[in-house]
Amino acid sequence: MAEALVFDRMPSPLGELLIVADDAGRLRAIDWAGEERLRERLARSLGRDDFTLAPQRNPFGLTAALQAYFAGDLAAIDALPVETGGTPFQRAVWTALRGIACGTAVSYGEIARRIGQPKAVRAVGLANNANPIPIVVPCHRVIGADGSLTGYGGGLDRKRWLLQHEGAGSPQLSLAI
């Protein structure tokens, strides 16, 4: 039986967001791109393509929480329920991402150490790239070991904006390498 998902569209300072939730109220995906790309990413994340996607305004308050985040209430997204799908390794990385404090950034190597696989730096990068729930599962808070901004599915301009919005884009950037 196809999983029923709902989505909302939300304007943000970084462009229109698509926000997807399941019937339990868990955030399943966020994307800046169009609905076709969203469907492809959901199929990868869910491990199947038998799902329905219907529009719904502010599903389970998720849109309102993201609006509050963009309006400056950075903690508004901290406790949002998420369901990421993915492999056990990816889920470990994504769980570690949620542990990065707002206003800070860590290296890919630090995430690898936090999940107990210090040599899996490249695999951490791949899992970071596959994150279906950017912003809430804050893959933008992961940067290169030298402090440089490296890859972000939404583009480096968005990554830079998000870090600055959270207070990490300043000279006071707290980097754990």
CYANA upper distance limits for C-alpha pairs under 8 A (distance plus 0.5 A):
  1 MET  CA     50 ASP  CA      7.87
  2 ALA  CA     50 ASP  CA      5.22
  2 ALA  CA     51 PHE  CA      4.97
  2 ALA  CA     52 THR  CA      6.95
  3 GLU  CA     22 ASP  CA      8.41
  3 GLU  CA     50 ASP  CA      7.10
  3 GLU  CA     51 PHE  CA      4.92
  3 GLU  CA     52 THR  CA      6.69
  4 ALA  CA     22 ASP  CA      7.00
  4 ALA  CA     23 ASP  CA      7.15
  4 ALA  CA     51 PHE  CA      6.25
  4 ALA  CA     52 THR  CA      5.43
  4 ALA  CA     53 LEU  CA      6.93
  4 ALA  CA     54 ALA  CA      8.36
  5 LEU  CA     20 VAL  CA      7.16
  5 LEU  CA     21 ALA  CA      6.20
  5 LEU  CA     22 ASP  CA      5.14
  5 LEU  CA     23 ASP  CA      6.96
  5 LEU  CA     51 PHE  CA      7.38
  5 LEU  CA     52 THR  CA      6.24
  5 LEU  CA     53 LEU  CA      5.38
  5 LEU  CA     54 ALA  CA      6.95
  6 VAL  CA     20 VAL  CA      6.11
  6 VAL  CA     21 ALA  CA      5.91
  6 VAL  CA     22 ASP  CA      6.88
  6 VAL  CA     23 ASP  CA      8.20
  6 VAL  CA     52 THR  CA      8.39
  6 VAL  CA     53 LEU  CA      5.77
  6 VAL  CA     54 ALA  CA      5.22
  6 VAL  CA     55 PRO  CA      6.02
  6 VAL  CA     56 GLN  CA      6.33
  6 VAL  CA     59 PRO  CA      7.61
  7 PHE  CA     18 LEU  CA      7.07
  7 PHE  CA     19 ILE  CA      5.74
  7 PHE  CA     20 VAL  CA      4.78
  7 PHE  CA     21 ALA  CA      6.79
  7 PHE  CA     53 LEU  CA      7.18
  7 PHE  CA     54 ALA  CA      6.62
  7 PHE  CA     55 PRO  CA      5.42
  7 PHE  CA     56 GLN  CA      6.16
  7 PHE  CA     57 ARG  CA      8.13
  7 PHE  CA     59 PRO  CA      7.62
  8 ASP  CA     18 LEU  CA      6.25
  8 ASP  CA     19 ILE  CA      5.72
  8 ASP  CA     20 VAL  CA      7.22
  8 ASP  CA     55 PRO  CA      6.30
  8 ASP  CA     56 GLN  CA      6.09
  8 ASP  CA     57 ARG  CA      6.08
  8 ASP  CA     58 ASN  CA      6.82
  8 ASP  CA     59 PRO  CA      7.58
  8 ASP  CA     63 THR  CA      7.71
  9 ARG  CA     16 GLU  CA      7.11
  9 ARG  CA     17 LEU  CA      6.14
  9 ARG  CA     18 LEU  CA      5.24
  9 ARG  CA     19 ILE  CA      6.89
 10 MET  CA     16 GLU  CA      5.98
 10 MET  CA     17 LEU  CA      5.56
 10 MET  CA     18 LEU  CA      6.99
 10 MET  CA     19 ILE  CA      8.13
 10 MET  CA     63 THR  CA      7.47
 11 PRO  CA     15 GLY  CA      6.46
 11 PRO  CA     16 GLU  CA      4.87
 11 PRO  CA     17 LEU  CA      6.67
 12 SER  CA     16 GLU  CA      6.20
 12 SER  CA     17 LEU  CA      7.22
 12 SER  CA     67 GLN  CA      8.09
 12 SER  CA     70 PHE  CA      7.58
 13 PRO  CA     70 PHE  CA      7.99
 14 LEU  CA    158 ARG  CA      6.90
 15 GLY  CA     32 TRP  CA      7.19
 16 GLU  CA     32 TRP  CA      6.36
 16 GLU  CA     33 ALA  CA      8.44
 17 LEU  CA     30 ILE  CA      7.11
 17 LEU  CA     31 ASP  CA      6.16
 17 LEU  CA     32 TRP  CA      5.22
 17 LEU  CA     33 ALA  CA      8.04
 18 LEU  CA     29 ALA  CA      8.34
 18 LEU  CA     30 ILE  CA      5.98
 18 LEU  CA     31 ASP  CA      5.69
 18 LEU  CA     32 TRP  CA      6.69
 18 LEU  CA     33 ALA  CA      8.12
 18 LEU  CA     34 GLY  CA      8.44
 18 LEU  CA     35 GLU  CA      8.34
 18 LEU  CA     38 LEU  CA      8.42
 19 ILE  CA     27 LEU  CA      7.98
 19 ILE  CA     28 ARG  CA      8.40
 19 ILE  CA     29 ALA  CA      6.50
 19 ILE  CA     30 ILE  CA      5.22
 19 ILE  CA     31 ASP  CA      7.41
 19 ILE  CA     62 LEU  CA      8.20
 19 ILE  CA     63 THR  CA      7.56
 20 VAL  CA     27 LEU  CA      6.44
 20 VAL  CA     28 ARG  CA      5.91
 20 VAL  CA     29 ALA  CA      5.51
 20 VAL  CA     30 ILE  CA      6.80
 21 ALA  CA     25 GLY  CA      6.28
 21 ALA  CA     26 ARG  CA      5.84
 21 ALA  CA     27 LEU  CA      4.98
 21 ALA  CA     28 ARG  CA      5.66
 21 ALA  CA     29 ALA  CA      7.63
 21 ALA  CA     59 PRO  CA      7.27
 21 ALA  CA     60 PHE  CA      8.46
 22 ASP  CA     26 ARG  CA      6.07
 22 ASP  CA     27 LEU  CA      7.26
 22 ASP  CA     28 ARG  CA      7.10
 25 GLY  CA     59 PRO  CA      7.75
 25 GLY  CA     60 PHE  CA      5.97
 25 GLY  CA     81 PRO  CA      7.81
 26 ARG  CA     80 LEU  CA      8.04
 26 ARG  CA     81 PRO  CA      5.40
 26 ARG  CA     82 VAL  CA      5.28
 26 ARG  CA     83 GLU  CA      6.44
 27 LEU  CA     62 LEU  CA      7.85
 27 LEU  CA     80 LEU  CA      7.84
 27 LEU  CA     81 PRO  CA      6.60
 27 LEU  CA     82 VAL  CA      5.04
 27 LEU  CA     83 GLU  CA      6.68
 27 LEU  CA    133 ILE  CA      8.06
 28 ARG  CA     82 VAL  CA      6.56
 28 ARG  CA     83 GLU  CA      5.88
 28 ARG  CA     84 THR  CA      6.40
 28 ARG  CA    132 PRO  CA      7.58
 28 ARG  CA    133 ILE  CA      7.14
 29 ALA  CA     42 LEU  CA      7.60
 29 ALA  CA     84 THR  CA      8.17
 29 ALA  CA    132 PRO  CA      5.49
 29 ALA  CA    133 ILE  CA      5.16
 29 ALA  CA    134 PRO  CA      8.32
 30 ILE  CA    132 PRO  CA      6.92
 30 ILE  CA    133 ILE  CA      5.45
 30 ILE  CA    134 PRO  CA      6.70
 31 ASP  CA     38 LEU  CA      6.90
 31 ASP  CA    132 PRO  CA      8.21
 31 ASP  CA    133 ILE  CA      8.06
 31 ASP  CA    134 PRO  CA      8.06
 32 TRP  CA    154 GLY  CA      7.52
 33 ALA  CA     37 ARG  CA      6.77
 33 ALA  CA     38 LEU  CA      7.30
 34 GLY  CA     38 LEU  CA      6.84
 35 GLU  CA     39 ARG  CA      6.64
 36 GLU  CA     40 GLU  CA      6.94
 37 ARG  CA     41 ARG  CA      6.68
 38 LEU  CA     42 LEU  CA      6.53
 39 ARG  CA     43 ALA  CA      6.65
 40 GLU  CA     44 ARG  CA      6.93
 41 ARG  CA     45 SER  CA      6.59
 41 ARG  CA    132 PRO  CA      7.57
 42 LEU  CA     46 LEU  CA      6.29
 42 LEU  CA     49 ASP  CA      8.18
 42 LEU  CA    132 PRO  CA      7.98
 43 ALA  CA     47 GLY  CA      6.17
 43 ALA  CA     48 ARG  CA      5.52
 43 ALA  CA     49 ASP  CA      5.17
 43 ALA  CA     50 ASP  CA      8.44
 44 ARG  CA     48 ARG  CA      7.26
 44 ARG  CA     49 ASP  CA      8.46
 44 ARG  CA     86 GLY  CA      8.48
 45 SER  CA     84 THR  CA      7.28
 45 SER  CA     85 GLY  CA      5.87
 45 SER  CA     86 GLY  CA      5.98
 45 SER  CA    132 PRO  CA      7.20
 46 LEU  CA     84 THR  CA      8.32
 46 LEU  CA     85 GLY  CA      5.91
 46 LEU  CA     86 GLY  CA      7.46
 47 GLY  CA     85 GLY  CA      8.06
 47 GLY  CA     86 GLY  CA      7.93
 57 ARG  CA     63 THR  CA      8.40
 58 ASN  CA     62 LEU  CA      6.47
 58 ASN  CA     63 THR  CA      5.27
 58 ASN  CA     64 ALA  CA      6.89
 59 PRO  CA     63 THR  CA      7.27
 61 GLY  CA     65 ALA  CA      6.79
 62 LEU  CA     66 LEU  CA      6.85
 62 LEU  CA     80 LEU  CA      8.00
 63 THR  CA     67 GLN  CA      6.64
 64 ALA  CA     68 ALA  CA      6.65
 65 ALA  CA     69 TYR  CA      6.77
 65 ALA  CA     76 ALA  CA      5.90
 65 ALA  CA     77 ILE  CA      6.36
 66 LEU  CA     70 PHE  CA      6.79
 66 LEU  CA     76 ALA  CA      7.62
 66 LEU  CA     77 ILE  CA      6.96
 67 GLN  CA     71 ALA  CA      6.63
 68 ALA  CA     72 GLY  CA      6.88
 68 ALA  CA     73 ASP  CA      5.83
 68 ALA  CA     74 LEU  CA      7.95
 68 ALA  CA     76 ALA  CA      6.65
 69 TYR  CA     73 ASP  CA      5.17
 69 TYR  CA     74 LEU  CA      5.17
 69 TYR  CA     75 ALA  CA      7.41
 69 TYR  CA     76 ALA  CA      6.03
 69 TYR  CA     77 ILE  CA      7.05
 70 PHE  CA     74 LEU  CA      7.90
 72 GLY  CA    165 HIS  CA      8.34
 74 LEU  CA     78 ASP  CA      8.44
 74 LEU  CA    102 CYS  CA      8.09
 74 LEU  CA    166 GLU  CA      7.45
 77 ILE  CA    136 VAL  CA      6.51
 78 ASP  CA    136 VAL  CA      7.52
 80 LEU  CA    136 VAL  CA      8.14
 84 THR  CA     91 ARG  CA      7.56
 84 THR  CA    131 ASN  CA      8.22
 84 THR  CA    132 PRO  CA      7.05
 84 THR  CA    133 ILE  CA      7.77
 85 GLY  CA     91 ARG  CA      7.76
 86 GLY  CA     90 GLN  CA      6.28
 86 GLY  CA     91 ARG  CA      6.64
 87 THR  CA     91 ARG  CA      6.64
 88 PRO  CA     92 ALA  CA      6.70
 89 PHE  CA     93 VAL  CA      6.88
 89 PHE  CA    127 ALA  CA      8.32
 90 GLN  CA     94 TRP  CA      6.62
 90 GLN  CA    124 VAL  CA      8.26
 90 GLN  CA    127 ALA  CA      5.65
 90 GLN  CA    128 ASN  CA      8.34
 91 ARG  CA     95 THR  CA      6.47
 92 ALA  CA     96 ALA  CA      6.74
 92 ALA  CA    115 ILE  CA      6.96
 93 VAL  CA     97 LEU  CA      6.74
 93 VAL  CA    111 ILE  CA      7.47
 93 VAL  CA    112 ALA  CA      8.26
 93 VAL  CA    115 ILE  CA      7.33
 93 VAL  CA    124 VAL  CA      7.03
 93 VAL  CA    127 ALA  CA      7.20
 93 VAL  CA    128 ASN  CA      7.74
 94 TRP  CA     98 ARG  CA      7.07
 94 TRP  CA    127 ALA  CA      8.19
 94 TRP  CA    128 ASN  CA      7.78
 94 TRP  CA    131 ASN  CA      7.53
 94 TRP  CA    137 VAL  CA      6.89
 94 TRP  CA    139 CYS  CA      8.44
 95 THR  CA     99 GLY  CA      7.34
 95 THR  CA    137 VAL  CA      8.30
 96 ALA  CA    100 ILE  CA      7.54
 96 ALA  CA    111 ILE  CA      7.12
 96 ALA  CA    114 ARG  CA      7.43
 96 ALA  CA    115 ILE  CA      7.49
 97 LEU  CA    111 ILE  CA      8.05
 97 LEU  CA    137 VAL  CA      6.49
 97 LEU  CA    138 PRO  CA      6.28
 97 LEU  CA    139 CYS  CA      6.76
 97 LEU  CA    141 ARG  CA      8.28
 98 ARG  CA    136 VAL  CA      8.04
 98 ARG  CA    137 VAL  CA      5.88
 98 ARG  CA    138 PRO  CA      6.77
100 ILE  CA    104 THR  CA      7.40
100 ILE  CA    105 ALA  CA      7.55
100 ILE  CA    106 VAL  CA      7.94
100 ILE  CA    138 PRO  CA      8.15
100 ILE  CA    141 ARG  CA      7.68
101 ALA  CA    105 ALA  CA      8.34
102 CYS  CA    166 GLU  CA      6.62
102 CYS  CA    167 GLY  CA      8.46
102 CYS  CA    168 ALA  CA      8.41
103 GLY  CA    163 LEU  CA      7.46
103 GLY  CA    166 GLU  CA      5.39
103 GLY  CA    167 GLY  CA      5.39
103 GLY  CA    168 ALA  CA      4.97
103 GLY  CA    173 LEU  CA      7.85
103 GLY  CA    174 SER  CA      7.88
104 THR  CA    141 ARG  CA      7.22
104 THR  CA    167 GLY  CA      8.33
104 THR  CA    168 ALA  CA      5.94
104 THR  CA    173 LEU  CA      6.72
104 THR  CA    174 SER  CA      5.44
104 THR  CA    175 LEU  CA      6.74
105 ALA  CA    141 ARG  CA      5.00
105 ALA  CA    142 VAL  CA      6.03
105 ALA  CA    143 ILE  CA      7.07
105 ALA  CA    168 ALA  CA      7.52
105 ALA  CA    173 LEU  CA      7.76
105 ALA  CA    174 SER  CA      6.76
105 ALA  CA    175 LEU  CA      5.63
105 ALA  CA    176 ALA  CA      7.29
106 VAL  CA    110 GLU  CA      6.69
106 VAL  CA    111 ILE  CA      7.73
106 VAL  CA    141 ARG  CA      6.88
106 VAL  CA    142 VAL  CA      5.54
106 VAL  CA    143 ILE  CA      6.56
106 VAL  CA    175 LEU  CA      5.82
106 VAL  CA    176 ALA  CA      5.31
106 VAL  CA    177 ILE  CA      6.48
107 SER  CA    111 ILE  CA      7.10
107 SER  CA    142 VAL  CA      5.84
107 SER  CA    143 ILE  CA      5.47
107 SER  CA    144 GLY  CA      5.87
107 SER  CA    145 ALA  CA      5.61
107 SER  CA    147 GLY  CA      8.18
107 SER  CA    175 LEU  CA      8.00
107 SER  CA    176 ALA  CA      7.07
107 SER  CA    177 ILE  CA      5.72
108 TYR  CA    112 ALA  CA      6.80
108 TYR  CA    121 VAL  CA      6.20
108 TYR  CA    122 ARG  CA      8.35
108 TYR  CA    124 VAL  CA      6.80
108 TYR  CA    125 GLY  CA      6.96
108 TYR  CA    142 VAL  CA      6.63
108 TYR  CA    143 ILE  CA      7.10
108 TYR  CA    144 GLY  CA      7.08
108 TYR  CA    145 ALA  CA      7.56
109 GLY  CA    113 ARG  CA      6.73
109 GLY  CA    118 PRO  CA      7.03
109 GLY  CA    119 LYS  CA      8.31
109 GLY  CA    120 ALA  CA      8.27
109 GLY  CA    121 VAL  CA      5.71
109 GLY  CA    145 ALA  CA      7.67
109 GLY  CA    177 ILE  CA      7.41
110 GLU  CA    114 ARG  CA      6.62
110 GLU  CA    118 PRO  CA      8.21
110 GLU  CA    176 ALA  CA      7.40
110 GLU  CA    177 ILE  CA      6.20
111 ILE  CA    115 ILE  CA      6.87
111 ILE  CA    121 VAL  CA      8.35
111 ILE  CA    124 VAL  CA      7.63
112 ALA  CA    116 GLY  CA      6.90
112 ALA  CA    117 GLN  CA      5.63
112 ALA  CA    118 PRO  CA      5.18
112 ALA  CA    119 LYS  CA      7.37
112 ALA  CA    120 ALA  CA      6.24
112 ALA  CA    121 VAL  CA      6.12
112 ALA  CA    124 VAL  CA      6.78
113 ARG  CA    117 GLN  CA      6.05
113 ARG  CA    118 PRO  CA      4.83
113 ARG  CA    119 LYS  CA      8.48
114 ARG  CA    118 PRO  CA      8.34
120 ALA  CA    124 VAL  CA      6.62
121 VAL  CA    125 GLY  CA      6.91
122 ARG  CA    126 LEU  CA      6.86
123 ALA  CA    127 ALA  CA      6.66
124 VAL  CA    128 ASN  CA      6.47
125 GLY  CA    129 ASN  CA      6.69
126 LEU  CA    130 ALA  CA      6.81
127 ALA  CA    131 ASN  CA      6.84
128 ASN  CA    139 CYS  CA      6.34
129 ASN  CA    139 CYS  CA      8.35
129 ASN  CA    151 GLY  CA      8.32
129 ASN  CA    152 TYR  CA      7.30
129 ASN  CA    153 GLY  CA      6.76
131 ASN  CA    137 VAL  CA      7.98
131 ASN  CA    139 CYS  CA      7.75
133 ILE  CA    137 VAL  CA      6.05
133 ILE  CA    138 PRO  CA      8.49
134 PRO  CA    138 PRO  CA      6.15
134 PRO  CA    139 CYS  CA      6.62
134 PRO  CA    140 HIS  CA      7.90
135 ILE  CA    139 CYS  CA      7.48
135 ILE  CA    140 HIS  CA      7.51
135 ILE  CA    162 LEU  CA      8.48
138 PRO  CA    142 VAL  CA      8.44
139 CYS  CA    152 TYR  CA      8.29
140 HIS  CA    152 TYR  CA      7.22
140 HIS  CA    159 LYS  CA      5.85
140 HIS  CA    162 LEU  CA      7.63
140 HIS  CA    163 LEU  CA      7.60
141 ARG  CA    163 LEU  CA      7.36
143 ILE  CA    147 GLY  CA      6.52
143 ILE  CA    148 SER  CA      6.47
143 ILE  CA    149 LEU  CA      5.72
143 ILE  CA    150 THR  CA      6.25
144 GLY  CA    148 SER  CA      5.53
144 GLY  CA    149 LEU  CA      6.67
144 GLY  CA    150 THR  CA      6.40
145 ALA  CA    177 ILE  CA      6.39
147 GLY  CA    175 LEU  CA      7.81
149 LEU  CA    156 LEU  CA      7.52
149 LEU  CA    159 LYS  CA      8.30
149 LEU  CA    160 ARG  CA      8.04
150 THR  CA    156 LEU  CA      7.76
151 GLY  CA    155 GLY  CA      7.62
151 GLY  CA    156 LEU  CA      7.06
152 TYR  CA    156 LEU  CA      6.29
152 TYR  CA    159 LYS  CA      6.96
154 GLY  CA    158 ARG  CA      6.58
154 GLY  CA    159 LYS  CA      7.67
155 GLY  CA    159 LYS  CA      6.98
156 LEU  CA    160 ARG  CA      6.50
157 ASP  CA    161 TRP  CA      6.64
158 ARG  CA    162 LEU  CA      6.59
159 LYS  CA    163 LEU  CA      6.74
160 ARG  CA    164 GLN  CA      6.65
160 ARG  CA    169 GLY  CA      7.26
161 TRP  CA    165 HIS  CA      6.44
161 TRP  CA    169 GLY  CA      8.32
162 LEU  CA    166 GLU  CA      6.71
163 LEU  CA    167 GLY  CA      6.72
163 LEU  CA    168 ALA  CA      5.40
163 LEU  CA    169 GLY  CA      5.53
164 GLN  CA    168 ALA  CA      5.83
164 GLN  CA    169 GLY  CA      4.49
164 GLN  CA    170 SER  CA      7.19
165 HIS  CA    169 GLY  CA      8.11
167 GLY  CA    173 LEU  CA      8.11
168 ALA  CA    172 GLN  CA      7.47
168 ALA  CA    173 LEU  CA      5.21
168 ALA  CA    174 SER  CA      7.44
169 GLY  CA    173 LEU  CA      6.62
